[in-house]
Amino acid sequence: MKRSDSFTRTRTSRSHVTATTMRFLGISQLSLRRLNAVFSAGTVRGTASSAAMRLIQFCHRGGEGGVRVGVEQAGGQGVIDLKAFDPSMPSTMREFLEMGEKGMDCAKRALSSGQHVVAQTDIRLLSPVTGPEKVVCVGMNYKDHCLEQNAPIPEEPIIFSKFPSTITGPYDDIIVPAESQEVDWEVELAFVIGRKGKHIKEEEALSYVAGFTVANDVSARDWQMKRNGKQWLLGKTFDTFCPLGPALVTTSALKDVHNLGVRCLVNGAAVQDSNTNQMIFRTEKLIAWVSQFVTLCPGDVFLTGTPPGVGVFRNPPVYLKRGDVVECQIDEIGSIRNTVV
């Protein structure tokens, strides 16, 4: 018997078994096609976060070219300029994320090509995303932070916001405003939304995440806790009060985003040291919860809460002063380092 005849018979036999099984289970060809369509759609939606990448926003040190989106090469070898690789690519991360799969596919191809590489020393890193529609923040979201202030564990996420104008780069200065004498640090895991959604199911929530980054939720405690009717917004939203960076790290590039070391150092001394496994409401829950109220859009930033060790709850309280250097670190993502001026 020829090999081709054997293959044909085997394939026919398998088709017969499949058809018989479908009839036994009461599954029609139409139902099977519908199921295939559902699973195919699910696969496509998950592709954006399935590639392990570190996406950045940068500008050339000489100033030419304006803002660019790039993807970092492994081991810090360099950065691939996506617009140089493909001129149809946009210049900002928010516009890039709005492209959906087309943008992510281009970034993957660019990374594989190894072309249009720019040296790290020739660029200035910006915040991974600028000008988002929303900056969503979560209060009291670490068990150990609640214990630090003798506060009960929240039964629902405590949501507040910062204005997008607070966002600054991973190595830019934090400006202490003349209006506050009690500026404090808060290292936080942040994530950025990658596609539009409302009433998102918890089990599908991670497919809406473009990636994770490091944030410092800088806070003026006098305005947060004593002024403005004790509403948090003004104390959280002074200019430069949201350093972000250094990169937007896709989900698949992280072993377990809910088991990462989180640290903050002030002038080299550790002031916060915890782990994202202390989070009360994890990424999926936060997305599902907030999307009940508002439509989430590509580029939206979530700050997921801070661990213990903030200055306001020390005895006596400790606040940032001009000249201090604050470094926020999260394992596998990186660190941001900002000087207080």
C-alpha positions as CSV (number, residue, x, y, z in Angstrom):
1,M,0.0,0.0,0.0
2,K,1.3,3.5,-0.9
3,R,2.0,5.9,1.9
4,S,-0.4,8.4,0.4
5,D,-3.2,5.7,0.4
6,S,-2.5,5.0,4.1
7,F,-2.6,8.7,4.9
8,T,-5.9,9.1,3.1
9,R,-7.5,6.2,4.8
10,T,-6.3,7.4,8.2
11,R,-7.7,10.9,7.6
12,T,-11.0,9.4,6.4
13,S,-11.2,7.1,9.4
14,R,-10.6,10.1,11.8
15,S,-13.3,12.1,10.0
16,H,-15.7,9.3,10.4
17,V,-14.9,8.9,14.1
18,T,-15.3,12.7,14.6
19,A,-18.6,12.7,12.8
20,T,-19.9,9.7,14.7
21,T,-18.8,11.2,18.0
22,M,-20.6,14.5,17.2
23,R,-23.8,12.6,16.3
24,F,-23.5,10.7,19.6
25,L,-23.1,13.9,21.6
26,G,-25.8,15.7,19.6
27,I,-23.5,18.3,18.2
28,S,-24.3,19.7,14.8
29,Q,-21.8,21.0,12.2
30,L,-23.3,24.4,12.7
31,S,-22.8,24.2,16.5
32,L,-19.2,23.1,16.0
33,R,-18.5,26.0,13.7
34,R,-19.9,28.4,16.3
35,L,-17.8,26.9,19.0
36,N,-14.7,27.2,16.8
37,A,-15.5,30.9,16.1
38,V,-15.8,31.6,19.9
39,F,-12.5,29.9,20.7
40,S,-10.8,31.6,17.7
41,A,-12.0,35.0,18.9
42,G,-10.8,34.3,22.4
43,T,-7.4,33.4,21.1
44,V,-7.1,36.6,19.0
45,R,-8.2,38.8,21.9
46,G,-5.5,37.3,24.2
47,T,-2.7,37.8,21.7
48,A,-1.9,41.3,22.7
49,S,-0.6,40.2,26.1
50,S,0.8,36.9,25.0
51,A,4.0,38.2,23.6
52,A,6.8,38.9,26.2
53,M,7.9,42.4,25.6
54,R,9.0,45.6,27.3
55,L,7.4,48.6,25.6
56,I,8.6,52.1,26.2
57,Q,8.0,55.7,25.3
58,F,11.1,57.8,24.6
59,C,12.7,60.7,22.8
60,H,16.1,61.1,21.4
61,R,18.6,63.0,23.5
62,G,19.2,65.4,20.7
63,G,15.5,66.2,20.6
64,E,15.0,65.2,17.0
65,G,12.0,63.0,16.0
66,G,9.8,63.9,19.0
67,V,8.1,61.2,21.1
68,R,8.6,57.6,19.9
69,V,7.3,54.2,21.0
70,G,9.9,51.5,21.3
71,V,10.5,47.9,22.3
72,E,13.5,47.0,24.4
73,Q,15.9,44.2,23.3
74,A,16.7,41.5,25.8
75,G,19.5,42.3,28.2
76,G,19.3,46.0,27.7
77,Q,21.1,45.8,24.4
78,G,19.1,48.6,22.9
79,V,15.7,49.9,21.9
80,I,14.0,49.4,18.5
81,D,12.3,52.5,17.3
82,L,8.9,51.3,16.0
83,K,8.2,54.3,13.8
84,A,11.6,53.8,12.1
85,F,10.8,50.1,11.6
86,D,7.3,50.9,10.3
87,P,6.5,54.6,9.4
88,S,2.7,53.8,9.8
89,M,3.2,53.4,13.5
90,P,2.1,56.3,15.8
91,S,4.3,58.3,18.0
92,T,2.6,57.8,21.4
93,M,1.9,54.8,23.5
94,R,-1.8,55.6,23.8
95,E,-2.2,55.8,20.0
96,F,-0.2,52.6,19.7
97,L,-2.4,50.8,22.1
98,E,-5.5,52.0,20.3
99,M,-4.3,50.1,17.3
100,G,-4.9,46.9,19.1
101,E,-3.4,43.7,17.6
102,K,-1.9,45.6,14.6
103,G,0.4,47.5,16.9
104,M,1.4,44.6,19.0
105,D,2.1,42.4,15.9
106,C,4.3,45.2,14.6
107,A,6.2,45.4,17.9
108,K,6.8,41.6,17.8
109,R,8.1,41.8,14.2
110,A,10.3,44.7,15.0
111,L,11.8,42.9,18.0
112,S,12.4,39.8,15.9
113,S,14.1,41.8,13.1
114,G,16.7,43.4,15.3
115,Q,16.6,46.5,13.0
116,H,16.5,50.2,13.7
117,V,18.2,49.8,17.1
118,V,18.9,52.9,19.2
119,A,21.4,52.7,22.1
120,Q,20.0,53.2,25.5
121,T,22.5,56.0,26.1
122,D,21.1,58.0,23.1
123,I,17.5,58.2,24.4
124,R,15.6,59.8,27.3
125,L,13.0,57.5,28.8
126,L,9.5,59.0,29.2
127,S,6.6,57.7,31.1
128,P,5.4,54.5,29.3
129,V,2.1,56.3,28.7
130,T,1.2,59.9,28.7
131,G,-2.2,61.7,28.3
132,P,-4.4,58.8,29.4
133,E,-8.1,59.4,29.6
134,K,-8.1,58.1,33.2
135,V,-5.7,57.5,36.1
136,V,-7.6,55.1,38.5
137,C,-6.2,54.6,42.0
138,V,-7.0,52.1,44.7
139,G,-6.7,52.9,48.4
140,M,-6.1,50.5,51.3
141,N,-5.4,47.5,49.0
142,Y,-2.5,45.9,50.9
143,K,-3.3,43.8,53.9
144,D,0.0,44.8,55.6
145,H,-0.8,48.5,54.9
146,C,-4.2,48.2,56.6
147,L,-2.5,46.6,59.6
148,E,0.0,49.5,59.7
149,Q,-2.8,52.0,60.4
150,N,-5.1,49.7,62.4
151,A,-7.7,49.9,59.7
152,P,-10.2,47.1,58.8
153,I,-9.7,45.2,55.5
154,P,-12.0,46.8,52.9
155,E,-14.9,44.7,51.7
156,E,-14.9,46.5,48.3
157,P,-12.2,48.3,46.4
158,I,-11.7,51.9,47.5
159,I,-11.4,53.9,44.3
160,F,-10.1,57.5,43.8
161,S,-8.2,59.2,41.0
162,K,-5.4,61.5,40.0
163,F,-5.5,63.9,37.1
164,P,-3.5,62.7,34.1
165,S,-1.4,65.9,34.4
166,T,0.3,64.3,37.4
167,I,2.2,61.8,35.2
168,T,5.9,62.3,34.8
169,G,8.8,60.2,33.7
170,P,10.7,57.4,35.5
171,Y,13.8,59.7,36.1
172,D,12.1,63.1,36.2
173,D,12.0,65.4,39.2
174,I,9.2,65.4,41.8
175,I,8.2,69.0,42.5
176,V,7.3,69.8,46.1
177,P,4.6,72.4,45.9
178,A,4.8,75.5,48.1
179,E,1.2,74.7,49.2
180,S,2.2,71.5,51.1
181,Q,4.6,70.6,53.9
182,E,3.7,66.9,54.1
183,V,4.7,65.2,50.8
184,D,4.9,61.4,51.1
185,W,6.0,58.4,49.0
186,E,3.9,55.4,47.9
187,V,5.5,52.7,45.7
188,E,2.8,50.9,43.6
189,L,2.3,48.3,40.9
190,A,0.5,49.9,38.0
191,F,-1.1,48.5,34.9
192,V,-2.3,50.0,31.6
193,I,-5.4,49.0,29.8
194,G,-4.9,47.7,26.2
195,R,-8.4,47.6,24.8
196,K,-11.8,49.1,25.3
197,G,-14.3,47.5,27.6
198,K,-17.3,47.9,29.9
199,H,-18.8,45.4,32.4
200,I,-15.7,43.2,31.9
201,K,-15.9,39.7,33.5
202,E,-13.3,38.9,36.1
203,E,-12.2,35.8,34.2
204,E,-11.5,37.8,31.0
205,A,-10.0,40.9,32.7
206,L,-6.3,40.1,32.1
207,S,-6.9,40.1,28.3
208,Y,-7.6,43.8,28.7
209,V,-4.2,44.6,30.2
210,A,-1.5,45.9,27.9
211,G,1.2,45.6,30.6
212,F,2.5,46.5,34.0
213,T,4.8,49.2,35.3
214,V,6.1,50.9,38.4
215,A,4.4,54.0,39.9
216,N,5.0,56.4,42.8
217,D,1.6,57.7,44.1
218,V,3.2,60.8,45.6
219,S,0.8,62.3,48.1
220,A,0.4,65.6,50.0
221,R,-0.9,64.3,53.3
222,D,-2.0,67.7,54.6
223,W,-4.3,68.1,51.6
224,Q,-5.4,64.5,51.6
225,M,-6.2,64.1,55.3
226,K,-6.8,67.6,56.7
227,R,-7.9,69.9,53.9
228,N,-10.5,69.9,51.1
229,G,-13.0,68.1,53.4
230,K,-10.6,65.2,53.6
231,Q,-11.4,64.3,50.0
232,W,-8.3,62.7,48.6
233,L,-8.2,64.2,45.1
234,L,-6.3,67.5,45.6
235,G,-3.7,65.8,47.9
236,K,-2.9,63.3,45.2
237,T,-3.0,65.4,42.1
238,F,-0.3,68.1,42.2
239,D,1.9,68.2,39.1
240,T,4.6,65.5,38.9
241,F,2.8,63.4,41.6
242,C,2.7,60.3,39.5
243,P,6.1,59.1,38.2
244,L,5.7,56.0,36.0
245,G,8.1,53.6,34.3
246,P,10.6,52.5,33.3
247,A,8.7,50.2,30.8
248,L,5.3,48.7,30.1
249,V,6.0,45.0,30.7
250,T,3.5,42.6,29.1
251,T,1.8,40.0,31.3
252,S,3.6,37.0,29.7
253,A,6.9,38.5,30.5
254,L,6.2,38.2,34.2
255,K,6.2,34.9,36.1
256,D,3.4,35.9,38.5
257,V,2.4,39.6,38.7
258,H,0.7,38.9,42.1
259,N,3.9,37.6,43.6
260,L,6.5,40.3,43.0
261,G,8.7,42.1,45.5
262,V,7.8,45.8,46.0
263,R,10.3,48.3,47.5
264,C,10.7,52.0,48.0
265,L,14.0,53.6,49.1
266,V,14.6,57.2,50.2
267,N,18.2,58.3,49.9
268,G,19.2,54.6,49.7
269,A,17.4,53.5,52.8
270,A,14.5,51.1,52.5
271,V,11.3,52.5,53.7
272,Q,8.8,50.1,52.1
273,D,9.4,46.4,51.5
274,S,6.5,44.0,50.7
275,N,5.1,41.8,48.0
276,T,2.2,42.0,45.6
277,N,0.8,38.8,47.2
278,Q,-0.4,41.2,49.9
279,M,-2.9,42.8,47.6
280,I,-6.5,42.5,48.7
281,F,-8.1,43.1,45.3
282,R,-6.0,41.8,42.5
283,T,-5.8,43.0,38.9
284,E,-8.8,41.0,37.6
285,K,-11.1,42.1,40.4
286,L,-10.1,45.8,40.0
287,I,-10.9,45.8,36.3
288,A,-14.2,44.0,36.7
289,W,-15.2,46.4,39.6
290,V,-14.2,49.7,37.9
291,S,-15.7,48.7,34.5
292,Q,-19.1,48.5,36.1
293,F,-19.0,52.3,36.4
294,V,-16.9,53.6,33.5
295,T,-15.8,52.4,30.1
296,L,-12.1,51.5,30.2
297,C,-10.1,52.7,27.2
298,P,-6.6,51.9,25.8
299,G,-4.0,53.9,27.8
300,D,-6.0,54.1,31.0
301,V,-3.7,53.7,34.0
302,F,-4.5,51.8,37.2
303,L,-2.4,52.3,40.4
304,T,-3.1,49.3,42.6
305,G,-2.3,50.5,46.1
306,T,0.8,50.7,48.3
307,P,2.3,48.5,51.0
308,P,3.3,49.7,54.6
309,G,6.1,52.0,55.3
310,V,4.7,55.4,54.1
311,G,6.0,58.4,55.9
312,V,2.7,59.6,57.4
313,F,2.4,56.6,59.7
314,R,5.9,56.7,61.1
315,N,6.5,57.9,64.6
316,P,7.3,60.7,64.2
317,P,6.0,61.2,60.6
318,V,8.6,61.6,57.9
319,Y,8.1,63.6,54.8
320,L,10.1,64.3,51.6
321,K,12.3,67.3,51.4
322,R,14.1,69.0,48.6
323,G,17.2,67.0,47.6
324,D,15.8,63.6,48.6
325,V,16.0,60.8,46.0
326,V,13.1,58.3,45.9
327,E,13.6,55.0,44.2
328,C,10.6,52.6,43.6
329,Q,11.4,49.0,42.6
330,I,9.3,46.1,41.6
331,D,10.9,42.7,40.7
332,E,10.9,41.8,37.0
333,I,9.6,45.2,36.0
334,G,12.3,47.6,37.0
335,S,12.8,50.8,39.0
336,I,12.1,54.5,38.8
337,R,14.3,57.1,40.5
338,N,13.2,60.6,41.1
339,T,14.8,63.6,42.8
340,V,12.7,65.9,44.9
341,V,13.1,69.5,44.0
